[in-house]
């Protein structure tokens, strides 16, 4: 007589026993009968207290891990009990089943692990489940691990926003600059958005924040100054140069409109040529750029100012950096180019945040890398309608060291 048994496969299932099994070969489906072990008094699934009085006995079909190529369903006989502690009828507690989801805990964990490397749709197709079921299982695990904001160890932050959809629909992202961990994400990019993060932060942590890297976005600045008075606000190189690139493009458009037909042919299609760093220019692009700069004085001026602006972040001493800002702004005013003068006023207005780079040489380039990865996550999933789920997936992807 064969001693083979399927029972060891269910050894981790407590308070129950395997009573039967059958396989439908044509459909690749296996069914396993699971009954309560009469040696144990049933337990209320809510309060986990023993309940002697049985109200009703019912069946429930639950999906389990596959055995080979066979899809496994557990036909569970479970009891509804009258719980004196809760004062109502409750279902019996089994430690191997997830509440409200018709899958076992071990299948749910398997689904969660697959979702780390596969899309929800791919996992659903692989296991023959509805995508909504897969998402809810993954979300449940993510909530347990990343649902609460972890403020521990925060000293230096980076703040930026990511576009969730078109039409200026943003999420604010906060990164622990030292570990690369996404600490928090919130809807919008208003002052109130960031306030909701700092409001929950313990006072001792807020007082211990040393520096915050961000762009020159006034709502973020106001929130940080209100909640973290000891923190230095640092405006990073990347965003300021990016803003000045918009000025260059604006000047280029103005000069193109004023140019003769012959000069327009030279200036046409030169947007990215003017924005490129000189070291990134291809050999064949250099003569064209030289021709543009020789042709148009204003474009030559803004191109020179762009390189001079970058040099401000090379200074390590605050006094030297301050002189560099003043010199740059003076050159900008002497250019008599309206968009450049307007930008110079903005630089002077935010000079403290630029000078703070001498004390904390931090920037939001880490967040730019995060944003690029989050865009890939969104693209792979064809977008996320469930914002909470997207935030949890982002925190999982950047859990830090």
KEVOLUM-443245 format. One record per residue (C-alpha): residue number from 1; residue in three letters; x negated, z, y negated. Coordinates in nm, 3 decimals, always signed. Each point is the difference from the previous one (the first is absolute). Layout:
residues N
+-------+------+---------+---------+---------+
| torlo | miba |      c1 |      c3 |      c2 |
+-------+------+---------+---------+---------+
|   NUM |  ala |       X |       Z |       Y |
...
+-------+------+---------+---------+---------+
This chain:
residues 401
+-------+------+---------+---------+---------+
| torlo | miba |      c1 |      c3 |      c2 |
+-------+------+---------+---------+---------+
|     1 |  unk |  +0.000 |  +0.000 |  +0.000 |
|     2 |  unk |  -0.137 |  -0.094 |  -0.342 |
|     3 |  unk |  -0.108 |  +0.285 |  -0.225 |
|     4 |  unk |  +0.018 |  -0.211 |  -0.317 |
|     5 |  unk |  +0.213 |  +0.157 |  -0.270 |
|     6 |  unk |  +0.087 |  -0.079 |  -0.359 |
|     7 |  unk |  +0.041 |  +0.369 |  -0.090 |
|     8 |  unk |  -0.364 |  +0.053 |  -0.117 |
|     9 |  unk |  +0.068 |  -0.259 |  -0.274 |
|    10 |  unk |  +0.251 |  +0.249 |  -0.144 |
|    11 |  unk |  -0.204 |  +0.317 |  +0.053 |
|    12 |  unk |  -0.013 |  +0.060 |  -0.377 |
|    13 |  unk |  +0.381 |  +0.015 |  -0.011 |
|    14 |  unk |  +0.094 |  +0.368 |  +0.020 |
|    15 |  unk |  +0.331 |  +0.165 |  +0.101 |
|    16 |  unk |  +0.115 |  -0.318 |  +0.181 |
|    17 |  unk |  -0.046 |  -0.170 |  +0.336 |
|    18 |  unk |  -0.004 |  -0.362 |  +0.118 |
|    19 |  unk |  +0.292 |  -0.059 |  +0.236 |
|    20 |  unk |  +0.002 |  -0.376 |  +0.055 |
|    21 |  unk |  -0.129 |  -0.343 |  -0.094 |
|    22 |  unk |  +0.080 |  -0.366 |  +0.041 |
|    23 |  unk |  -0.143 |  -0.330 |  -0.120 |
|    24 |  unk |  +0.177 |  -0.322 |  -0.096 |
|    25 |  unk |  -0.276 |  -0.251 |  +0.079 |
|    26 |  unk |  +0.170 |  -0.302 |  -0.155 |
|    27 |  unk |  +0.035 |  +0.180 |  -0.334 |
|    28 |  unk |  -0.331 |  +0.190 |  +0.020 |
|    29 |  unk |  +0.182 |  +0.325 |  -0.068 |
|    30 |  unk |  -0.058 |  +0.339 |  +0.164 |
|    31 |  unk |  +0.244 |  +0.289 |  -0.024 |
|    32 |  unk |  -0.099 |  +0.361 |  +0.065 |
|    33 |  unk |  +0.256 |  +0.280 |  +0.046 |
|    34 |  unk |  -0.096 |  +0.323 |  -0.179 |
|    35 |  unk |  +0.203 |  +0.319 |  +0.055 |
|    36 |  unk |  -0.039 |  +0.350 |  -0.150 |
|    37 |  unk |  -0.184 |  +0.243 |  +0.222 |
|    38 |  unk |  +0.255 |  +0.266 |  +0.093 |
|    39 |  unk |  -0.273 |  +0.262 |  +0.011 |
|    40 |  unk |  -0.006 |  -0.004 |  -0.382 |
|    41 |  unk |  +0.271 |  +0.114 |  -0.239 |
|    42 |  unk |  +0.077 |  -0.278 |  -0.253 |
|    43 |  unk |  -0.141 |  +0.035 |  -0.353 |
|    44 |  unk |  +0.175 |  -0.094 |  -0.327 |
|    45 |  unk |  -0.184 |  -0.296 |  -0.159 |
|    46 |  unk |  +0.054 |  +0.144 |  -0.348 |
|    47 |  unk |  -0.103 |  +0.367 |  +0.019 |
|    48 |  unk |  -0.185 |  -0.017 |  +0.336 |
|    49 |  unk |  +0.193 |  +0.307 |  +0.125 |
|    50 |  unk |  +0.135 |  +0.023 |  +0.354 |
|    51 |  unk |  +0.370 |  -0.086 |  +0.043 |
|    52 |  unk |  +0.176 |  +0.117 |  +0.315 |
|    53 |  unk |  +0.341 |  -0.165 |  -0.050 |
|    54 |  unk |  +0.011 |  -0.373 |  +0.085 |
|    55 |  unk |  +0.263 |  -0.193 |  -0.193 |
|    56 |  unk |  -0.044 |  -0.349 |  +0.148 |
|    57 |  unk |  -0.235 |  -0.211 |  +0.214 |
|    58 |  unk |  -0.075 |  -0.355 |  -0.123 |
|    59 |  unk |  -0.237 |  -0.289 |  +0.070 |
|    60 |  unk |  -0.244 |  -0.157 |  -0.242 |
|    61 |  unk |  -0.223 |  -0.306 |  +0.045 |
|    62 |  unk |  -0.347 |  +0.030 |  -0.158 |
|    63 |  unk |  -0.279 |  -0.259 |  -0.012 |
|    64 |  unk |  -0.337 |  +0.109 |  +0.142 |
|    65 |  unk |  -0.345 |  -0.159 |  +0.031 |
|    66 |  unk |  -0.009 |  -0.309 |  +0.215 |
|    67 |  unk |  -0.125 |  +0.025 |  +0.358 |
|    68 |  unk |  -0.200 |  -0.317 |  +0.050 |
|    69 |  unk |  +0.219 |  -0.284 |  -0.124 |
|    70 |  unk |  +0.322 |  +0.193 |  +0.062 |
|    71 |  unk |  +0.198 |  +0.141 |  -0.291 |
|    72 |  unk |  +0.085 |  +0.362 |  +0.084 |
|    73 |  unk |  +0.321 |  +0.177 |  -0.090 |
|    74 |  unk |  +0.061 |  +0.367 |  +0.071 |
|    75 |  unk |  +0.358 |  +0.085 |  +0.096 |
|    76 |  unk |  +0.003 |  +0.360 |  -0.115 |
|    77 |  unk |  +0.268 |  +0.247 |  +0.097 |
|    78 |  unk |  +0.010 |  +0.259 |  -0.272 |
|    79 |  unk |  +0.228 |  +0.284 |  -0.093 |
|    80 |  unk |  +0.187 |  +0.085 |  -0.315 |
|    81 |  unk |  -0.006 |  +0.374 |  -0.048 |
|    82 |  unk |  +0.183 |  +0.257 |  -0.209 |
|    83 |  unk |  -0.274 |  +0.159 |  -0.207 |
|    84 |  unk |  +0.088 |  +0.352 |  -0.110 |
|    85 |  unk |  -0.288 |  -0.004 |  -0.251 |
|    86 |  unk |  +0.121 |  -0.319 |  -0.175 |
|    87 |  unk |  +0.368 |  +0.073 |  +0.062 |
|    88 |  unk |  +0.080 |  -0.353 |  +0.118 |
|    89 |  unk |  -0.050 |  -0.255 |  +0.279 |
|    90 |  unk |  -0.355 |  -0.136 |  +0.020 |
|    91 |  unk |  -0.180 |  -0.241 |  +0.230 |
|    92 |  unk |  -0.262 |  +0.130 |  +0.240 |
|    93 |  unk |  -0.362 |  -0.012 |  -0.116 |
|    94 |  unk |  -0.252 |  -0.215 |  +0.187 |
|    95 |  unk |  -0.359 |  +0.001 |  -0.126 |
|    96 |  unk |  -0.071 |  -0.361 |  +0.103 |
|    97 |  unk |  +0.272 |  -0.167 |  -0.210 |
|    98 |  unk |  +0.001 |  -0.073 |  -0.374 |
|    99 |  unk |  +0.322 |  +0.124 |  -0.166 |
|   100 |  unk |  +0.240 |  -0.277 |  -0.109 |
|   101 |  unk |  -0.224 |  -0.276 |  +0.142 |
|   102 |  unk |  +0.060 |  -0.127 |  +0.349 |
|   103 |  unk |  -0.366 |  -0.009 |  +0.099 |
|   104 |  unk |  -0.235 |  +0.253 |  +0.158 |
|   105 |  unk |  -0.269 |  +0.166 |  -0.208 |
|   106 |  unk |  -0.277 |  -0.177 |  +0.189 |
|   107 |  unk |  +0.157 |  -0.341 |  -0.064 |
|   108 |  unk |  +0.043 |  +0.093 |  -0.366 |
|   109 |  unk |  -0.369 |  +0.095 |  -0.025 |
|   110 |  unk |  -0.094 |  -0.329 |  +0.166 |
|   111 |  unk |  +0.214 |  -0.189 |  -0.256 |
|   112 |  unk |  -0.159 |  +0.193 |  -0.287 |
|   113 |  unk |  -0.351 |  -0.084 |  +0.123 |
|   114 |  unk |  +0.091 |  -0.369 |  +0.035 |
|   115 |  unk |  +0.134 |  -0.001 |  -0.357 |
|   116 |  unk |  -0.347 |  +0.091 |  -0.124 |
|   117 |  unk |  -0.129 |  -0.343 |  +0.102 |
|   118 |  unk |  +0.316 |  -0.211 |  +0.030 |
|   119 |  unk |  +0.298 |  -0.076 |  -0.221 |
|   120 |  unk |  +0.335 |  +0.165 |  +0.069 |
|   121 |  unk |  +0.143 |  -0.336 |  +0.104 |
|   122 |  unk |  -0.285 |  -0.067 |  +0.243 |
|   123 |  unk |  +0.041 |  +0.342 |  +0.161 |
|   124 |  unk |  +0.376 |  -0.047 |  +0.024 |
|   125 |  unk |  -0.042 |  -0.342 |  +0.165 |
|   126 |  unk |  -0.266 |  +0.134 |  +0.237 |
|   127 |  unk |  +0.221 |  +0.286 |  +0.125 |
|   128 |  unk |  +0.338 |  -0.169 |  -0.032 |
|   129 |  unk |  +0.127 |  +0.254 |  -0.254 |
|   130 |  unk |  +0.182 |  -0.041 |  -0.329 |
|   131 |  unk |  -0.242 |  -0.009 |  -0.296 |
|   132 |  unk |  +0.200 |  +0.275 |  -0.172 |
|   133 |  unk |  -0.057 |  +0.232 |  +0.296 |
|   134 |  unk |  -0.374 |  -0.070 |  -0.007 |
|   135 |  unk |  -0.019 |  +0.060 |  -0.375 |
|   136 |  unk |  +0.187 |  +0.330 |  +0.017 |
|   137 |  unk |  -0.224 |  +0.126 |  +0.281 |
|   138 |  unk |  -0.316 |  -0.094 |  -0.189 |
|   139 |  unk |  +0.141 |  +0.147 |  -0.322 |
|   140 |  unk |  +0.079 |  +0.331 |  +0.174 |
|   141 |  unk |  -0.363 |  +0.042 |  +0.110 |
|   142 |  unk |  -0.129 |  -0.103 |  -0.343 |
|   143 |  unk |  +0.226 |  +0.252 |  -0.174 |
|   144 |  unk |  -0.139 |  +0.277 |  +0.218 |
|   145 |  unk |  -0.359 |  -0.096 |  -0.082 |
|   146 |  unk |  +0.019 |  -0.132 |  -0.357 |
|   147 |  unk |  +0.341 |  +0.105 |  -0.132 |
|   148 |  unk |  -0.131 |  +0.295 |  -0.202 |
|   149 |  unk |  -0.244 |  -0.056 |  -0.286 |
|   150 |  unk |  -0.338 |  +0.153 |  +0.083 |
|   151 |  unk |  -0.160 |  +0.131 |  -0.321 |
|   152 |  unk |  -0.294 |  +0.166 |  +0.175 |
|   153 |  unk |  -0.350 |  -0.076 |  -0.125 |
|   154 |  unk |  +0.098 |  -0.219 |  -0.294 |
|   155 |  unk |  -0.264 |  -0.020 |  -0.275 |
|   156 |  unk |  -0.019 |  -0.362 |  -0.112 |
|   157 |  unk |  +0.300 |  -0.236 |  -0.001 |
|   158 |  unk |  +0.053 |  -0.371 |  -0.053 |
|   159 |  unk |  +0.338 |  -0.126 |  -0.122 |
|   160 |  unk |  +0.131 |  -0.355 |  +0.011 |
|   161 |  unk |  +0.316 |  -0.189 |  +0.078 |
|   162 |  unk |  +0.094 |  -0.258 |  +0.261 |
|   163 |  unk |  +0.273 |  -0.261 |  -0.041 |
|   164 |  unk |  +0.259 |  +0.062 |  +0.273 |
|   165 |  unk |  +0.207 |  -0.307 |  -0.077 |
|   166 |  unk |  +0.027 |  -0.250 |  -0.283 |
|   167 |  unk |  +0.148 |  +0.076 |  -0.340 |
|   168 |  unk |  -0.229 |  +0.295 |  -0.082 |
|   169 |  unk |  +0.114 |  +0.222 |  +0.287 |
|   170 |  unk |  -0.295 |  +0.239 |  +0.036 |
|   171 |  unk |  -0.120 |  +0.292 |  +0.208 |
|   172 |  unk |  -0.250 |  +0.248 |  -0.145 |
|   173 |  unk |  -0.289 |  +0.075 |  +0.236 |
|   174 |  unk |  -0.223 |  +0.310 |  -0.016 |
|   175 |  unk |  -0.326 |  +0.002 |  +0.191 |
|   176 |  unk |  -0.238 |  +0.284 |  +0.079 |
|   177 |  unk |  -0.307 |  -0.172 |  -0.142 |
|   178 |  unk |  -0.245 |  +0.194 |  +0.216 |
|   179 |  unk |  +0.162 |  -0.062 |  +0.340 |
|   180 |  unk |  +0.193 |  -0.325 |  -0.056 |
|   181 |  unk |  +0.323 |  +0.170 |  +0.109 |
|   182 |  unk |  +0.333 |  -0.108 |  -0.150 |
|   183 |  unk |  +0.136 |  +0.333 |  -0.118 |
|   184 |  unk |  +0.334 |  -0.112 |  -0.139 |
|   185 |  unk |  +0.211 |  -0.302 |  -0.092 |
|   186 |  unk |  +0.306 |  -0.006 |  -0.225 |
|   187 |  unk |  +0.247 |  -0.256 |  -0.126 |
|   188 |  unk |  -0.059 |  -0.140 |  -0.349 |
|   189 |  unk |  -0.292 |  +0.034 |  -0.241 |
|   190 |  unk |  +0.154 |  +0.226 |  -0.263 |
|   191 |  unk |  -0.121 |  +0.335 |  -0.126 |
|   192 |  unk |  +0.281 |  +0.166 |  +0.196 |
|   193 |  unk |  -0.128 |  -0.167 |  +0.319 |
|   194 |  unk |  -0.336 |  +0.173 |  -0.028 |
|   195 |  unk |  +0.159 |  +0.323 |  -0.124 |
|   196 |  unk |  +0.187 |  +0.034 |  +0.331 |
|   197 |  unk |  -0.337 |  -0.001 |  +0.181 |
|   198 |  unk |  -0.167 |  +0.256 |  -0.225 |
|   199 |  unk |  +0.310 |  +0.223 |  -0.010 |
|   200 |  unk |  -0.041 |  +0.079 |  +0.371 |
|   201 |  unk |  -0.379 |  +0.043 |  -0.023 |
|   202 |  unk |  -0.112 |  +0.365 |  +0.012 |
|   203 |  unk |  -0.134 |  +0.131 |  -0.331 |
|   204 |  unk |  -0.340 |  +0.080 |  +0.152 |
|   205 |  unk |  -0.039 |  -0.361 |  +0.114 |
|   206 |  unk |  +0.111 |  -0.141 |  -0.336 |
|   207 |  unk |  -0.254 |  +0.214 |  -0.180 |
|   208 |  unk |  -0.268 |  -0.117 |  +0.242 |
|   209 |  unk |  +0.048 |  -0.374 |  -0.061 |
|   210 |  unk |  -0.325 |  -0.111 |  -0.163 |
|   211 |  unk |  +0.061 |  -0.369 |  -0.074 |
|   212 |  unk |  +0.263 |  -0.272 |  +0.037 |
|   213 |  unk |  -0.078 |  -0.373 |  +0.005 |
|   214 |  unk |  +0.275 |  -0.229 |  -0.132 |
|   215 |  unk |  +0.075 |  -0.295 |  -0.222 |
|   216 |  unk |  +0.107 |  +0.031 |  -0.364 |
|   217 |  unk |  +0.367 |  +0.061 |  +0.083 |
|   218 |  unk |  +0.143 |  +0.251 |  -0.248 |
|   219 |  unk |  +0.263 |  +0.160 |  +0.233 |
|   220 |  unk |  -0.273 |  +0.088 |  +0.254 |
|   221 |  unk |  -0.227 |  +0.132 |  -0.276 |
|   222 |  unk |  +0.277 |  +0.223 |  -0.141 |
|   223 |  unk |  +0.087 |  +0.144 |  +0.341 |
|   224 |  unk |  -0.361 |  +0.082 |  +0.094 |
|   225 |  unk |  -0.065 |  +0.164 |  -0.339 |
|   226 |  unk |  +0.310 |  +0.215 |  +0.036 |
|   227 |  unk |  -0.054 |  +0.118 |  +0.357 |
|   228 |  unk |  -0.381 |  -0.006 |  +0.041 |
|   229 |  unk |  -0.147 |  +0.119 |  -0.331 |
|   230 |  unk |  -0.346 |  +0.050 |  +0.153 |
|   231 |  unk |  -0.022 |  -0.353 |  +0.141 |
|   232 |  unk |  -0.201 |  -0.277 |  -0.162 |
|   233 |  unk |  +0.190 |  -0.328 |  -0.021 |
|   234 |  unk |  -0.230 |  -0.290 |  +0.089 |
|   235 |  unk |  +0.096 |  -0.359 |  -0.082 |
|   236 |  unk |  -0.170 |  -0.218 |  +0.252 |
|   237 |  unk |  -0.199 |  -0.313 |  -0.063 |
|   238 |  unk |  +0.214 |  -0.223 |  +0.222 |
|   239 |  unk |  +0.330 |  +0.041 |  -0.189 |
|   240 |  unk |  -0.146 |  -0.027 |  -0.348 |
|   241 |  unk |  -0.189 |  -0.320 |  +0.081 |
|   242 |  unk |  +0.317 |  -0.130 |  +0.166 |
|   243 |  unk |  +0.190 |  +0.069 |  -0.324 |
|   244 |  unk |  -0.267 |  -0.179 |  -0.204 |
|   245 |  unk |  +0.024 |  -0.299 |  +0.236 |
|   246 |  unk |  +0.361 |  -0.034 |  -0.117 |
|   247 |  unk |  -0.130 |  -0.007 |  -0.358 |
|   248 |  unk |  -0.246 |  -0.277 |  +0.092 |
|   249 |  unk |  +0.278 |  -0.203 |  +0.155 |
|   250 |  unk |  +0.218 |  +0.049 |  -0.308 |
|   251 |  unk |  -0.283 |  -0.120 |  -0.227 |
|   252 |  unk |  -0.060 |  -0.297 |  +0.231 |
|   253 |  unk |  +0.367 |  -0.101 |  -0.028 |
|   254 |  unk |  -0.013 |  +0.028 |  -0.381 |
|   255 |  unk |  -0.316 |  -0.208 |  -0.020 |
|   256 |  unk |  +0.142 |  -0.261 |  +0.236 |
|   257 |  unk |  +0.305 |  -0.049 |  -0.222 |
|   258 |  unk |  -0.221 |  -0.048 |  -0.307 |
|   259 |  unk |  -0.251 |  -0.231 |  +0.171 |
|   260 |  unk |  -0.021 |  -0.378 |  -0.035 |
|   261 |  unk |  +0.100 |  -0.220 |  +0.293 |
|   262 |  unk |  -0.364 |  -0.049 |  +0.096 |
|   263 |  unk |  -0.070 |  +0.374 |  -0.010 |
|   264 |  unk |  +0.318 |  +0.075 |  +0.197 |
|   265 |  unk |  -0.138 |  -0.201 |  +0.288 |
|   266 |  unk |  -0.304 |  +0.228 |  +0.003 |
|   267 |  unk |  +0.203 |  +0.321 |  -0.025 |
|   268 |  unk |  +0.270 |  -0.092 |  +0.251 |
|   269 |  unk |  -0.008 |  +0.201 |  +0.322 |
|   270 |  unk |  -0.278 |  +0.235 |  -0.114 |
|   271 |  unk |  +0.191 |  +0.328 |  +0.031 |
|   272 |  unk |  -0.188 |  +0.139 |  +0.300 |
|   273 |  unk |  -0.329 |  -0.152 |  -0.109 |
|   274 |  unk |  +0.001 |  +0.221 |  -0.311 |
|   275 |  unk |  +0.102 |  +0.309 |  +0.198 |
|   276 |  unk |  -0.268 |  -0.032 |  +0.267 |
|   277 |  unk |  -0.312 |  +0.214 |  -0.010 |
|   278 |  unk |  -0.304 |  -0.214 |  -0.078 |
|   279 |  unk |  -0.164 |  +0.095 |  +0.330 |
|   280 |  unk |  +0.303 |  -0.129 |  +0.191 |
|   281 |  unk |  -0.003 |  -0.345 |  -0.161 |
|   282 |  unk |  -0.068 |  -0.293 |  +0.226 |
|   283 |  unk |  -0.289 |  -0.227 |  -0.100 |
|   284 |  unk |  +0.236 |  -0.285 |  -0.093 |
|   285 |  unk |  +0.212 |  +0.231 |  -0.220 |
|   286 |  unk |  -0.284 |  +0.110 |  -0.230 |
|   287 |  unk |  -0.028 |  -0.326 |  -0.202 |
|   288 |  unk |  +0.377 |  -0.003 |  -0.058 |
|   289 |  unk |  -0.003 |  +0.362 |  -0.123 |
|   290 |  unk |  -0.294 |  -0.076 |  -0.231 |
|   291 |  unk |  +0.191 |  -0.297 |  -0.141 |
|   292 |  unk |  +0.306 |  +0.220 |  -0.073 |
|   293 |  unk |  -0.203 |  +0.272 |  -0.170 |
|   294 |  unk |  -0.185 |  -0.254 |  -0.215 |
|   295 |  unk |  +0.327 |  -0.172 |  -0.086 |
|   296 |  unk |  +0.204 |  +0.303 |  -0.111 |
|   297 |  unk |  -0.134 |  +0.292 |  -0.203 |
|   298 |  unk |  +0.288 |  +0.240 |  +0.076 |
|   299 |  unk |  -0.024 |  -0.055 |  +0.375 |
|   300 |  unk |  -0.375 |  +0.052 |  -0.021 |
|   301 |  unk |  +0.058 |  +0.326 |  -0.188 |
|   302 |  unk |  +0.250 |  +0.147 |  +0.249 |
|   303 |  unk |  -0.225 |  -0.102 |  +0.290 |
|   304 |  unk |  -0.291 |  +0.191 |  -0.154 |
|   305 |  unk |  +0.225 |  +0.297 |  -0.078 |
|   306 |  unk |  +0.112 |  +0.008 |  +0.363 |
|   307 |  unk |  -0.357 |  +0.056 |  +0.123 |
|   308 |  unk |  -0.065 |  +0.254 |  -0.277 |
|   309 |  unk |  +0.316 |  +0.191 |  +0.099 |
|   310 |  unk |  -0.121 |  +0.035 |  +0.360 |
|   311 |  unk |  -0.331 |  +0.143 |  -0.120 |
|   312 |  unk |  +0.174 |  +0.304 |  -0.151 |
|   313 |  unk |  +0.042 |  +0.144 |  +0.353 |
|   314 |  unk |  -0.375 |  -0.026 |  +0.065 |
|   315 |  unk |  -0.075 |  +0.289 |  -0.239 |
|   316 |  unk |  -0.043 |  +0.342 |  +0.156 |
|   317 |  unk |  -0.009 |  +0.200 |  -0.323 |
|   318 |  unk |  +0.314 |  +0.055 |  -0.204 |
|   319 |  unk |  -0.166 |  -0.050 |  -0.341 |
|   320 |  unk |  -0.153 |  -0.335 |  +0.103 |
|   321 |  unk |  +0.329 |  -0.116 |  +0.151 |
|   322 |  unk |  +0.179 |  +0.100 |  -0.323 |
|   323 |  unk |  -0.237 |  -0.213 |  -0.208 |
|   324 |  unk |  +0.052 |  -0.292 |  +0.240 |
|   325 |  unk |  +0.379 |  +0.028 |  -0.045 |
|   326 |  unk |  -0.034 |  +0.010 |  -0.379 |
|   327 |  unk |  -0.233 |  -0.302 |  -0.002 |
|   328 |  unk |  +0.235 |  -0.194 |  +0.226 |
|   329 |  unk |  +0.303 |  +0.077 |  -0.216 |
|   330 |  unk |  -0.191 |  -0.101 |  -0.314 |
|   331 |  unk |  -0.087 |  -0.336 |  +0.156 |
|   332 |  unk |  +0.363 |  -0.040 |  +0.106 |
|   333 |  unk |  +0.123 |  +0.057 |  -0.359 |
|   334 |  unk |  -0.262 |  -0.235 |  -0.142 |
|   335 |  unk |  +0.121 |  -0.275 |  +0.236 |
|   336 |  unk |  +0.326 |  -0.026 |  -0.203 |
|   337 |  unk |  +0.179 |  -0.086 |  +0.326 |
|   338 |  unk |  +0.334 |  +0.183 |  -0.012 |
|   339 |  unk |  +0.045 |  +0.074 |  +0.377 |
|   340 |  unk |  -0.361 |  +0.129 |  +0.018 |
|   341 |  unk |  +0.047 |  +0.227 |  -0.303 |
|   342 |  unk |  +0.320 |  +0.139 |  +0.151 |
|   343 |  unk |  -0.184 |  +0.073 |  +0.325 |
|   344 |  unk |  -0.285 |  +0.171 |  -0.191 |
|   345 |  unk |  +0.252 |  +0.238 |  -0.158 |
|   346 |  unk |  +0.127 |  +0.084 |  +0.347 |
|   347 |  unk |  -0.356 |  +0.071 |  +0.117 |
|   348 |  unk |  -0.060 |  +0.236 |  -0.294 |
|   349 |  unk |  +0.329 |  +0.175 |  +0.067 |
|   350 |  unk |  -0.105 |  +0.065 |  +0.363 |
|   351 |  unk |  -0.372 |  +0.055 |  -0.061 |
|   352 |  unk |  +0.001 |  +0.357 |  +0.145 |
|   353 |  unk |  +0.113 |  -0.131 |  +0.337 |
|   354 |  unk |  -0.276 |  -0.260 |  -0.004 |
|   355 |  unk |  -0.268 |  +0.251 |  -0.104 |
|   356 |  unk |  +0.109 |  +0.236 |  +0.279 |
|   357 |  unk |  -0.151 |  -0.252 |  +0.241 |
|   358 |  unk |  -0.339 |  +0.145 |  -0.098 |
|   359 |  unk |  +0.104 |  +0.330 |  +0.162 |
|   360 |  unk |  +0.196 |  -0.141 |  +0.294 |
|   361 |  unk |  -0.104 |  -0.351 |  +0.102 |
|   362 |  unk |  +0.330 |  -0.062 |  +0.179 |
|   363 |  unk |  +0.235 |  -0.295 |  -0.001 |
|   364 |  unk |  +0.313 |  -0.130 |  +0.170 |
|   365 |  unk |  -0.174 |  -0.271 |  +0.203 |
|   366 |  unk |  +0.075 |  +0.212 |  +0.308 |
|   367 |  unk |  +0.367 |  -0.029 |  -0.086 |
|   368 |  unk |  -0.034 |  -0.375 |  -0.041 |
|   369 |  unk |  -0.121 |  -0.010 |  +0.360 |
|   370 |  unk |  +0.295 |  +0.219 |  +0.098 |
|   371 |  unk |  +0.241 |  -0.232 |  -0.184 |
|   372 |  unk |  -0.138 |  -0.304 |  +0.181 |
|   373 |  unk |  +0.045 |  +0.170 |  +0.338 |
|   374 |  unk |  +0.354 |  +0.111 |  -0.090 |
|   375 |  unk |  +0.085 |  -0.359 |  -0.090 |
|   376 |  unk |  -0.116 |  -0.105 |  +0.346 |
|   377 |  unk |  +0.215 |  +0.276 |  +0.157 |
|   378 |  unk |  +0.301 |  -0.123 |  -0.199 |
|   379 |  unk |  -0.065 |  -0.363 |  +0.089 |
|   380 |  unk |  -0.033 |  +0.072 |  +0.372 |
|   381 |  unk |  +0.335 |  +0.181 |  -0.006 |
|   382 |  unk |  +0.162 |  -0.264 |  -0.225 |
|   383 |  unk |  +0.056 |  +0.277 |  -0.254 |
|   384 |  unk |  +0.144 |  +0.350 |  +0.034 |
|   385 |  unk |  +0.360 |  +0.068 |  -0.098 |
|   386 |  unk |  -0.050 |  +0.365 |  +0.087 |
|   387 |  unk |  -0.230 |  +0.124 |  -0.279 |
|   388 |  unk |  -0.053 |  +0.337 |  +0.166 |
|   389 |  unk |  -0.121 |  -0.168 |  +0.318 |
|   390 |  unk |  -0.240 |  -0.221 |  -0.197 |
|   391 |  unk |  -0.144 |  +0.306 |  -0.177 |
|   392 |  unk |  -0.053 |  +0.176 |  +0.333 |
|   393 |  unk |  -0.169 |  -0.309 |  +0.148 |
|   394 |  unk |  -0.228 |  -0.015 |  -0.305 |
|   395 |  unk |  -0.097 |  +0.367 |  +0.037 |
|   396 |  unk |  -0.069 |  -0.061 |  +0.368 |
|   397 |  unk |  -0.223 |  -0.299 |  -0.078 |
|   398 |  unk |  -0.199 |  +0.208 |  -0.252 |
|   399 |  unk |  -0.005 |  +0.345 |  +0.152 |
|   400 |  unk |  -0.356 |  +0.059 |  -0.123 |
|   401 |  unk |  -0.309 |  +0.120 |  +0.181 |
+-------+------+---------+---------+---------+
